[in-house]
Amino acid sequence: MLEPQYRIGYGEDAHRLEANRVLVLGGVPVPDAPRGAVAHSDGDVALHAIADALLSGLALGDIGQYFPDTDVTWRDLQSAVIVRRALELVLERGYAPVNVAVVVTLDAPKLGPRRAAIAEAVARVVGLPPSEVGVSFKTSEGLAPDHVQARASVLLRRSGDAD
């Protein structure tokens, strides 16, 4: 069967927030955040969602299969490692990302001033120019102030295919 030229992947992640933890989003620390994500790794919901989106685009499962939180090997792992592994799996199958879009939901602090830094950091990890990384921010409108969440989509193109 002929592989499709394009595939779309989608991923989500969420973590509870707790004091005395550093919040990391897209590989960028947010030192003025009053709380950080509680997680086995560094808790970067943006990168976790992107990794799951890369994997789902080719029906490769999710990051829990590759980096189970029951394995101490992955404790405090930087999430960029997770994304790089997901990207390797995608590239091995003859696809590459065209663009990435990620939406982060967090009530505080406001993240707009960090948009460019997060887009640039994500772009470096996935090997795209920052202009191909969309980063959006939302609040929960007070409905879920004790968590951070991210949703991501990726467009994958079969390697060697022209636009």
C-alpha positions in Angstrom: 0.0 0.0 0.0 1.3 3.4 -0.9 2.0 5.6 2.1 0.1 8.9 2.2 2.1 12.0 1.4 0.9 13.8 4.5 -0.1 12.7 8.0 -1.5 14.7 10.9 -0.6 13.9 14.6 -2.3 15.1 17.7 -1.1 15.0 21.4 -2.1 16.2 24.8 -0.6 16.4 28.2 -1.5 17.8 31.6 0.2 17.9 35.0 -0.8 19.1 38.4 1.0 22.2 39.7 2.8 22.4 43.0 4.9 24.9 44.8 8.7 24.6 44.9 8.9 23.2 41.4 10.2 25.0 38.3 7.7 25.2 35.4 9.2 24.4 32.0 7.3 25.0 28.8 8.7 24.1 25.4 12.1 23.7 26.9 12.0 27.2 28.4 12.0 27.6 32.2 9.4 30.0 33.6 11.0 31.2 36.8 8.2 33.6 37.7 5.6 30.8 37.8 4.5 30.3 41.4 4.3 26.6 40.8 5.7 23.9 38.5 4.5 20.6 37.1 4.5 17.5 39.2 5.9 14.8 36.9 8.3 11.9 36.6 10.3 13.9 34.0 10.7 17.7 33.9 7.0 17.9 33.4 7.1 20.0 30.2 3.6 19.6 28.9 4.3 21.4 25.7 7.1 19.0 24.6 5.2 16.0 25.9 2.2 16.9 23.8 4.4 17.5 20.8 6.1 14.1 21.2 2.7 12.4 21.4 1.6 14.3 18.3 4.7 13.1 16.4 4.1 9.5 17.5 0.3 9.6 16.8 0.8 10.9 13.3 2.3 7.5 12.4 0.3 5.4 14.8 3.4 4.7 17.0 1.7 4.9 20.3 2.5 7.4 23.0 5.4 8.5 25.1 4.4 6.3 28.0 5.3 3.3 25.9 8.9 4.6 25.3 9.5 6.4 28.6 7.3 4.7 31.3 7.0 6.6 34.5 7.6 3.4 36.4 11.2 3.2 35.1 13.6 5.2 37.3 15.9 5.5 34.2 13.7 8.4 33.0 13.4 10.2 36.4 13.9 14.0 35.9 14.5 13.5 32.2 14.5 16.6 30.0 11.6 16.5 27.7 13.6 17.5 24.7 15.1 13.9 24.9 11.6 12.5 24.6 10.8 14.7 21.5 14.1 13.8 19.9 13.3 10.1 20.3 9.8 10.5 18.8 11.3 12.5 16.0 13.8 9.7 15.3 11.0 7.2 15.0 9.2 9.5 12.6 12.3 10.1 10.5 13.1 6.3 10.4 9.7 5.7 8.8 10.4 8.3 6.0 8.4 11.3 7.4 9.5 14.7 8.6 7.5 17.4 10.4 6.3 20.4 8.3 4.9 22.4 11.1 4.0 22.2 14.8 1.2 24.0 16.7 1.0 23.9 20.4 -1.6 25.4 22.8 -0.7 25.8 26.5 -3.5 26.3 29.1 -2.2 28.0 32.3 -3.9 30.5 34.5 -0.7 32.3 35.8 1.7 33.7 34.9 0.8 35.3 31.6 3.0 33.6 29.0 2.8 36.0 26.0 6.2 37.5 26.6 7.8 34.1 26.3 6.1 33.1 23.0 9.1 33.8 20.8 11.5 32.0 23.1 9.3 28.9 23.4 8.7 28.8 19.6 12.5 29.1 19.0 13.3 26.3 21.6 10.6 24.0 20.1 11.9 24.7 16.6 15.4 23.7 17.6 14.2 20.4 19.0 12.1 19.4 16.0 14.4 20.9 13.3 12.1 23.5 11.9 12.4 27.3 11.5 10.6 29.2 14.3 8.1 30.4 11.6 6.8 26.9 11.4 6.1 26.6 15.1 2.8 28.1 16.3 2.5 28.7 20.0 -0.7 29.8 21.6 -1.7 30.4 25.2 -5.1 30.1 27.0 -6.3 30.3 30.6 -8.8 27.9 32.1 -10.8 31.0 33.2 -10.4 29.8 36.7 -11.9 26.4 36.1 -8.6 24.5 36.6 -6.1 26.8 38.3 -4.1 23.9 39.8 -2.9 22.4 36.5 -1.1 23.1 33.3 -2.2 21.5 30.0 -1.0 21.5 26.4 -2.4 20.3 23.1 -0.3 19.9 20.0 -0.7 19.0 16.4 1.9 18.3 13.8 1.8 18.0 10.0 4.1 15.3 8.7 5.2 14.9 5.1 6.7 11.9 3.5 10.4 12.6 2.9 11.3 13.4 -0.6 7.9 14.7 -1.5 7.7 18.2 -2.8 5.3 20.8 -1.5 
